Amino acid sequence: MSYWAFLGPALLWLGSALLLWRLTTYAFAHGRRPLTHLVRPLTGTLAAATASGMTRQRRVLARSVVLLALAVSFALSTAAFNSTYRHQAEVDAQLTNGADVTVTQPPGAATGPDAGRALASVPGVRHVEPLQHRFAYVGSDLQDLYGVDPATITSATALQDAYFAGGNARGLLAELAARPDSVLVSEETVKDFQLAPGDRLNLRLQDERTRQLRTVEFHYAGVVKEFPTAPKDSFFVANAAYVAAQSGSDAVGAFLVDTGGTHQQAVAARLRQRLGATATVTDLTQTRAGVGSSLTSVDLAGLTRIELGFAVALAAGAGGAVLALGLTERRRTFAVATVLGATRRQLRGMVLAETATVAFGGLAGGALIGWIQAQMLVKVLSGVFDPPPSALSLPWPYLALTLLATLAALTAAALHGARASGRPAVEELREL
């Protein structure tokens, strides 16, 4: 893991801030007419004066927009990175273990899929999915073959699109269901045999009735790169019903047990107590600690809480404090407007117009910078996790909390500025 990998996101953050500063100052300097139309509902006849004042104060407003945008982008990118890291660490562990809890049958066991009903009665178990594990020859090469029920496999384990090529997870599973003799193979096998979708692929499986190898016809449907419990090298994924019919056995290699993501250790302990030494029971907790690099096994929960708490405070502070200070600097402007006959409603409109401008520019700019920043940060994870994350994982409740906190701070600053604008302007006028 190279820490220089984080230099790119840092430079992007700085460069985005400078670009946003230039764009904001340019918009305020040359956008007086659009600003006049936008603030007219709030300021009435003072719309032109308000727009002119915002143009003169473009550097102050741009500073507020940029600081708010940087705070929001930090909150968004940090939340997205931490959430994606946590989600992908779970995916990494589940890919190795197979599911929340996995019951692996010993070699040579003839346990059928009906045995899963007994496992489903254990407290805490939501679903039990049988998974066949056989071996098949393609040419002279012996590979693992996994038989699945395409209609129910995703009830026990998560299948990401990154596991496959030549189609997404849902589409390829639908192909296995619609055409039972379909098979998913590795990229290496596709290259070795020059396969095209729909091509016939003959595999030799052991027939449990004769104990001899039998040639079974399959048709190539797509590429599988990763699969729960499967090895990292070449393997096949096929329709379990078709494999059972052709081999004369519906024996199951493992049962994938879904617990809803909770109480995995407790469910695993109950299964061990029930099964004894007849099967091996593993759960995500012990697998997570033993797979992947030392980085992927690190628990970032404590650090994440600190980072996200600081991000909320920073976004709220940047939104509220900076705007409040900016409005305080312009008390003299409000005082002059009062002397020229501006009403309290118009003064409040001037304050709200500036607040709305800063809020829109800061939140929009922050969302864009944060999204780009998060994409770059997640790219760093591509070299950490196998498979790499296929998409960002966004913690929407946290982002909603950050947005509400920022809007609350902006509203508080606007209300304070509106009250201050309506006070007697004697002191400000004396300083003129």
C-alpha positions as CSV (number, residue, x, y, z in Angstrom):
1,M,0.0,0.0,0.0
2,S,1.6,3.3,-1.1
3,Y,0.6,6.4,0.7
4,W,1.6,8.4,-2.4
5,A,-1.7,7.0,-3.8
6,F,-3.5,9.5,-1.7
7,L,-1.5,12.5,-3.2
8,G,-3.8,12.5,-6.2
9,P,-7.0,13.0,-4.2
10,A,-5.3,15.7,-2.2
11,L,-4.2,17.6,-5.2
12,L,-7.7,17.2,-6.8
13,W,-9.2,18.7,-3.6
14,L,-6.9,21.7,-3.8
15,G,-7.3,22.1,-7.5
16,S,-11.1,21.9,-7.3
17,A,-11.1,24.6,-4.6
18,L,-9.1,27.0,-6.8
19,L,-11.3,26.2,-9.8
20,L,-14.5,26.8,-7.8
21,W,-13.1,30.1,-6.5
22,R,-12.4,31.3,-10.1
23,L,-15.8,30.1,-11.4
24,T,-17.7,31.7,-8.4
25,T,-15.9,35.1,-8.7
26,Y,-16.5,35.1,-12.4
27,A,-20.2,34.3,-12.0
28,F,-20.6,37.1,-9.5
29,A,-18.6,39.6,-11.6
30,H,-20.4,38.9,-14.9
31,G,-23.8,37.6,-13.8
32,R,-25.4,40.8,-12.4
33,R,-28.4,40.5,-14.7
34,P,-29.2,36.9,-13.8
35,L,-28.6,37.7,-10.2
36,T,-31.1,40.5,-10.3
37,H,-33.8,38.2,-11.6
38,L,-33.0,35.5,-9.1
39,V,-33.2,37.8,-6.0
40,R,-36.2,39.9,-7.1
41,P,-38.7,37.7,-5.4
42,L,-36.9,38.3,-2.1
43,T,-35.8,41.9,-2.4
44,G,-38.4,43.5,-4.6
45,T,-37.4,46.9,-5.9
46,L,-33.9,46.5,-4.3
47,A,-33.1,43.6,-6.6
48,A,-30.7,45.5,-8.8
49,A,-29.0,47.1,-5.7
50,T,-28.7,43.7,-4.1
51,A,-27.2,42.1,-7.2
52,S,-24.8,45.1,-7.5
53,G,-23.7,44.7,-3.9
54,M,-23.1,40.9,-4.3
55,T,-21.0,41.7,-7.4
56,R,-18.9,44.1,-5.3
57,Q,-18.6,41.6,-2.5
58,R,-17.9,38.7,-4.9
59,R,-14.6,37.8,-3.1
60,V,-16.3,37.6,0.3
61,L,-19.1,35.5,-1.1
62,A,-16.8,33.3,-3.1
63,R,-14.8,32.6,0.0
64,S,-18.0,31.5,1.8
65,V,-19.0,29.3,-1.1
66,V,-15.6,27.7,-1.4
67,L,-15.2,27.0,2.3
68,L,-18.7,25.5,2.5
69,A,-18.0,23.4,-0.6
70,L,-14.8,22.1,0.8
71,A,-16.4,21.1,4.1
72,V,-19.3,19.4,2.3
73,S,-17.0,17.6,-0.1
74,F,-14.9,16.4,2.8
75,A,-18.0,15.0,4.5
76,L,-19.2,13.3,1.3
77,S,-15.9,11.8,0.2
78,T,-15.0,10.6,3.7
79,A,-18.4,9.0,4.2
80,A,-18.4,7.3,0.8
81,F,-14.9,6.0,1.3
82,N,-15.5,4.6,4.8
83,S,-18.9,3.1,3.8
84,T,-17.4,1.5,0.6
85,Y,-14.4,0.2,2.6
86,R,-16.7,-1.4,5.2
87,H,-19.0,-2.8,2.6
88,Q,-16.2,-4.2,0.5
89,A,-14.5,-5.8,3.5
90,E,-17.7,-7.6,4.2
91,V,-17.9,-8.7,0.6
92,D,-14.3,-9.9,0.7
93,A,-15.1,-12.0,3.8
94,Q,-18.4,-13.3,2.4
95,L,-16.8,-14.3,-0.9
96,T,-14.3,-16.5,1.0
97,N,-16.8,-17.9,3.6
98,G,-19.7,-18.1,1.2
99,A,-22.4,-16.6,3.4
100,D,-23.0,-15.4,7.0
101,V,-22.5,-19.0,8.1
102,T,-21.3,-21.9,5.9
103,V,-21.7,-25.6,6.7
104,T,-19.2,-27.6,4.7
105,Q,-19.7,-31.3,4.2
106,P,-16.7,-33.7,4.4
107,P,-15.3,-35.1,1.2
108,G,-17.3,-38.0,-0.1
109,A,-20.5,-37.2,1.9
110,A,-23.7,-38.0,0.2
111,T,-25.8,-35.4,2.0
112,G,-28.7,-34.2,-0.1
113,P,-30.3,-30.7,-0.3
114,D,-33.2,-31.9,1.9
115,A,-30.8,-31.7,4.9
116,G,-31.0,-28.0,4.7
117,R,-34.5,-28.1,6.2
118,A,-33.1,-29.3,9.5
119,L,-30.6,-26.4,9.5
120,A,-33.3,-23.9,8.7
121,S,-35.1,-24.8,12.0
122,V,-32.1,-23.5,14.0
123,P,-33.0,-20.2,15.7
124,G,-31.5,-17.2,13.9
125,V,-31.4,-18.9,10.5
126,R,-33.3,-17.0,7.8
127,H,-32.5,-19.1,4.7
128,V,-30.4,-22.1,3.9
129,E,-29.1,-22.6,0.3
130,P,-27.5,-25.9,-0.8
131,L,-24.4,-25.6,-3.0
132,Q,-23.0,-28.5,-5.0
133,H,-19.3,-29.0,-5.3
134,R,-18.0,-31.4,-7.9
135,F,-15.0,-31.8,-10.1
136,A,-15.0,-31.9,-13.9
137,Y,-12.5,-32.4,-16.6
138,V,-12.2,-30.0,-19.5
139,G,-9.7,-31.7,-21.8
140,S,-7.0,-32.9,-19.5
141,D,-7.6,-30.1,-17.0
142,L,-9.4,-30.9,-13.7
143,Q,-11.4,-28.0,-12.3
144,D,-14.0,-27.4,-9.5
145,L,-17.6,-27.3,-10.6
146,Y,-20.3,-25.6,-8.5
147,G,-24.0,-26.4,-9.0
148,V,-26.4,-23.6,-7.9
149,D,-30.1,-23.0,-7.9
150,P,-30.2,-19.7,-10.0
151,A,-33.6,-18.7,-8.5
152,T,-32.5,-18.8,-4.9
153,I,-28.7,-18.5,-4.6
154,T,-28.9,-14.7,-4.0
155,S,-31.2,-15.4,-1.0
156,A,-28.1,-16.6,1.0
157,T,-25.2,-14.8,-0.5
158,A,-24.5,-11.6,-2.4
159,L,-23.3,-11.8,-6.0
160,Q,-21.7,-8.7,-7.5
161,D,-21.6,-7.8,-11.1
162,A,-17.8,-7.6,-10.7
163,Y,-17.7,-11.4,-10.3
164,F,-18.8,-11.9,-13.9
165,A,-17.9,-10.9,-17.4
166,G,-20.0,-11.1,-20.6
167,G,-23.1,-10.1,-18.6
168,N,-24.2,-9.0,-15.1
169,A,-25.0,-11.3,-12.2
170,R,-28.8,-11.2,-12.7
171,G,-28.7,-11.8,-16.4
172,L,-26.3,-14.7,-16.2
173,L,-28.3,-16.4,-13.4
174,A,-31.4,-15.9,-15.6
175,E,-29.5,-17.7,-18.4
176,L,-28.7,-20.6,-16.1
177,A,-32.3,-20.9,-15.1
178,A,-33.7,-20.6,-18.7
179,R,-31.2,-23.0,-20.2
180,P,-30.2,-25.6,-17.6
181,D,-27.3,-26.8,-19.7
182,S,-25.6,-23.4,-19.6
183,V,-22.3,-23.1,-17.8
184,L,-20.1,-20.2,-16.6
185,V,-16.4,-20.7,-17.1
186,S,-13.2,-18.9,-16.4
187,E,-11.5,-16.4,-18.7
188,E,-8.6,-18.8,-19.1
189,T,-10.9,-21.6,-20.3
190,V,-12.5,-19.2,-22.8
191,K,-9.1,-18.3,-24.3
192,D,-7.9,-21.9,-24.3
193,F,-10.9,-23.2,-26.2
194,Q,-11.8,-20.0,-28.2
195,L,-15.3,-20.0,-26.9
196,A,-18.1,-17.8,-28.1
197,P,-21.5,-17.4,-26.3
198,G,-23.7,-20.5,-27.0
199,D,-20.8,-22.8,-28.0
200,R,-20.9,-26.4,-26.9
201,L,-18.5,-27.4,-24.1
202,N,-18.1,-31.0,-23.2
203,L,-17.2,-31.7,-19.6
204,R,-16.4,-35.1,-18.0
205,L,-18.1,-35.6,-14.7
206,Q,-18.2,-38.7,-12.5
207,D,-21.4,-40.6,-12.8
208,E,-22.3,-41.7,-9.2
209,R,-24.3,-44.7,-10.5
210,T,-21.4,-46.2,-12.5
211,R,-18.5,-44.5,-10.7
212,Q,-17.1,-43.7,-14.2
213,L,-16.4,-40.5,-15.9
214,R,-19.2,-39.4,-18.2
215,T,-19.1,-36.7,-21.0
216,V,-21.8,-34.1,-20.3
217,E,-22.7,-31.5,-22.8
218,F,-22.9,-27.9,-21.7
219,H,-23.2,-24.5,-23.5
220,Y,-21.0,-21.6,-22.7
221,A,-23.0,-18.7,-21.3
222,G,-20.5,-16.3,-19.7
223,V,-17.4,-15.8,-17.6
224,V,-17.2,-16.1,-13.9
225,K,-14.2,-14.6,-12.2
226,E,-15.2,-15.0,-8.5
227,F,-17.8,-17.0,-6.7
228,P,-18.6,-17.7,-3.0
229,T,-16.3,-20.5,-1.6
230,A,-14.7,-21.0,-5.0
231,P,-10.9,-21.0,-5.5
232,K,-9.1,-18.1,-7.2
233,D,-8.1,-20.2,-10.2
234,S,-10.4,-21.8,-12.9
235,F,-13.7,-23.3,-12.0
236,F,-17.3,-23.8,-13.4
237,V,-20.7,-22.6,-12.3
238,A,-23.7,-24.6,-13.6
239,N,-27.4,-25.3,-12.9
240,A,-27.6,-27.7,-9.9
241,A,-30.6,-29.6,-11.2
242,Y,-28.9,-30.3,-14.5
243,V,-25.7,-31.4,-12.8
244,A,-27.7,-33.7,-10.5
245,A,-29.6,-35.2,-13.4
246,Q,-26.5,-35.9,-15.5
247,S,-24.3,-37.2,-12.6
248,G,-27.0,-39.3,-10.9
249,S,-26.5,-37.5,-7.5
250,D,-27.8,-34.4,-5.8
251,A,-25.2,-34.5,-3.1
252,V,-24.4,-31.1,-1.6
253,G,-20.9,-29.8,-0.9
254,A,-21.9,-27.0,1.4
255,F,-24.9,-25.2,2.8
256,L,-24.9,-21.4,2.7
257,V,-26.8,-20.0,5.8
258,D,-28.2,-16.5,5.8
259,T,-28.7,-15.0,9.3
260,G,-29.6,-11.5,8.1
261,G,-26.1,-10.2,8.9
262,T,-26.5,-10.5,12.6
263,H,-25.8,-13.1,15.4
264,Q,-23.5,-15.0,13.1
265,Q,-21.3,-16.4,15.9
266,A,-24.4,-17.5,17.9
267,V,-26.0,-19.2,14.9
268,A,-22.7,-20.9,14.1
269,A,-22.4,-22.2,17.7
270,R,-25.9,-23.6,17.6
271,L,-25.1,-25.4,14.3
272,R,-21.9,-26.8,15.6
273,Q,-23.7,-28.1,18.6
274,R,-26.3,-29.8,16.4
275,L,-24.0,-31.2,13.8
276,G,-21.0,-32.1,16.0
277,A,-18.1,-33.4,14.0
278,T,-20.2,-34.4,10.9
279,A,-19.6,-31.1,9.1
280,T,-17.4,-28.0,9.4
281,V,-19.1,-24.7,10.4
282,T,-17.5,-21.3,9.7
283,D,-18.9,-17.8,10.2
284,L,-18.0,-14.4,8.8
285,T,-16.5,-13.2,12.0
286,Q,-13.7,-15.7,12.1
287,T,-13.3,-15.6,8.3
288,R,-13.0,-11.8,8.3
289,A,-10.1,-12.0,10.7
290,G,-8.2,-14.5,8.7
291,V,-8.6,-13.5,5.0
292,G,-7.2,-10.6,3.0
293,S,-4.3,-8.4,3.9
294,S,-3.7,-6.8,7.2
295,L,-5.2,-3.6,5.9
296,T,-8.6,-5.2,4.9
297,S,-8.9,-6.9,8.3
298,V,-8.5,-3.5,10.1
299,D,-11.7,-2.4,11.9
300,L,-12.2,1.3,11.0
301,A,-15.3,1.8,13.1
302,G,-13.8,4.0,15.8
303,L,-11.8,6.1,13.3
304,T,-14.9,6.4,11.1
305,R,-17.0,7.8,13.9
306,I,-14.4,10.5,14.7
307,E,-14.0,11.4,11.0
308,L,-17.7,11.6,10.3
309,G,-18.4,13.6,13.5
310,F,-15.7,16.1,12.6
311,A,-17.1,16.3,9.0
312,V,-20.6,17.2,10.3
313,A,-19.1,19.9,12.6
314,L,-16.9,21.2,9.9
315,A,-19.7,21.5,7.3
316,A,-22.1,23.2,9.8
317,G,-19.3,25.5,11.0
318,A,-18.3,26.5,7.5
319,G,-21.8,27.0,6.5
320,G,-22.9,29.0,9.5
321,A,-19.9,30.8,10.9
322,V,-18.5,31.9,7.6
323,L,-21.8,33.2,6.4
324,A,-22.4,35.0,9.8
325,L,-19.0,36.7,9.6
326,G,-19.7,37.7,6.1
327,L,-23.0,39.3,6.9
328,T,-21.5,41.1,9.9
329,E,-18.9,42.6,7.6
330,R,-21.7,44.0,5.5
331,R,-23.7,45.7,8.3
332,R,-22.6,49.0,6.9
333,T,-24.2,48.1,3.6
334,F,-27.5,47.3,5.3
335,A,-27.2,50.6,7.3
336,V,-26.9,52.6,4.0
337,A,-29.9,50.7,2.6
338,T,-31.9,51.6,5.7
339,V,-31.2,55.3,5.4
340,L,-32.2,55.1,1.7
341,G,-35.6,53.8,2.7
342,A,-35.3,50.0,2.6
343,T,-37.9,48.3,4.6
344,R,-37.2,45.5,7.0
345,R,-38.7,43.0,4.6
346,Q,-36.3,44.1,1.9
347,L,-33.4,43.9,4.2
348,R,-34.3,40.4,5.2
349,G,-34.6,39.6,1.5
350,M,-31.1,40.9,1.0
351,V,-29.8,38.6,3.7
352,L,-31.8,35.6,2.5
353,A,-30.6,36.2,-1.1
354,E,-27.0,36.1,-0.1
355,T,-27.7,33.0,2.1
356,A,-29.5,31.2,-0.7
357,T,-26.6,32.0,-3.1
358,V,-23.9,30.7,-0.7
359,A,-26.0,27.6,0.2
360,F,-26.7,26.7,-3.4
361,G,-23.1,27.3,-4.6
362,G,-21.5,25.6,-1.7
363,L,-23.8,22.6,-1.6
364,A,-23.7,22.0,-5.4
365,G,-20.0,22.6,-5.6
366,G,-19.3,20.4,-2.6
367,A,-21.5,17.6,-3.9
368,L,-19.6,17.6,-7.2
369,I,-16.1,17.8,-5.7
370,G,-17.0,15.2,-3.0
371,W,-18.4,12.8,-5.6
372,I,-15.2,13.1,-7.8
373,Q,-13.0,12.8,-4.7
374,A,-14.9,9.7,-3.5
375,Q,-14.4,8.1,-6.9
376,M,-10.7,8.7,-6.7
377,L,-10.4,7.4,-3.1
378,V,-12.4,4.3,-4.0
379,K,-10.0,3.7,-6.9
380,V,-7.3,3.2,-4.2
381,L,-9.3,0.3,-2.9
382,S,-9.0,-1.4,-6.3
383,G,-5.5,-2.5,-5.3
384,V,-6.6,-3.6,-1.8
385,F,-9.7,-5.7,-2.3
386,D,-10.3,-8.7,-4.5
387,P,-12.6,-8.2,-6.2
388,P,-12.5,-4.4,-6.3
389,P,-15.6,-2.4,-5.4
390,S,-17.9,-2.1,-8.4
391,A,-19.7,1.1,-7.2
392,L,-19.7,3.6,-4.4
393,S,-21.6,2.7,-1.2
394,L,-23.2,5.8,0.1
395,P,-24.5,6.1,3.8
396,W,-27.6,8.1,3.0
397,P,-28.7,8.6,6.6
398,Y,-25.4,10.2,7.5
399,L,-25.4,12.4,4.4
400,A,-29.0,13.5,5.2
401,L,-27.8,14.4,8.7
402,T,-24.9,16.4,7.3
403,L,-27.2,18.3,5.0
404,L,-29.7,19.1,7.7
405,A,-26.9,20.2,10.1
406,T,-25.5,22.5,7.3
407,L,-28.9,23.9,6.4
408,A,-29.7,24.5,10.1
409,A,-26.4,26.4,10.5
410,L,-27.1,28.5,7.4
411,T,-30.6,29.2,8.6
412,A,-29.4,30.3,12.0
413,A,-26.8,32.6,10.5
414,A,-29.4,34.1,8.1
415,L,-31.9,34.7,10.9
416,H,-29.1,36.4,13.0
417,G,-28.1,38.5,10.0
418,A,-31.8,39.4,9.3
419,R,-32.2,40.6,13.0
420,A,-29.0,42.5,12.9
421,S,-29.9,44.3,9.7
422,G,-33.1,45.6,11.3
423,R,-31.3,47.2,14.3
424,P,-30.6,51.0,14.4
425,A,-27.7,51.8,12.1
426,V,-26.3,54.7,14.1
427,E,-22.9,53.2,14.9
428,E,-22.3,52.0,11.3
429,L,-23.3,55.4,9.9
430,R,-20.9,57.3,12.3
431,E,-18.0,55.3,10.8
432,L,-18.8,56.4,7.3
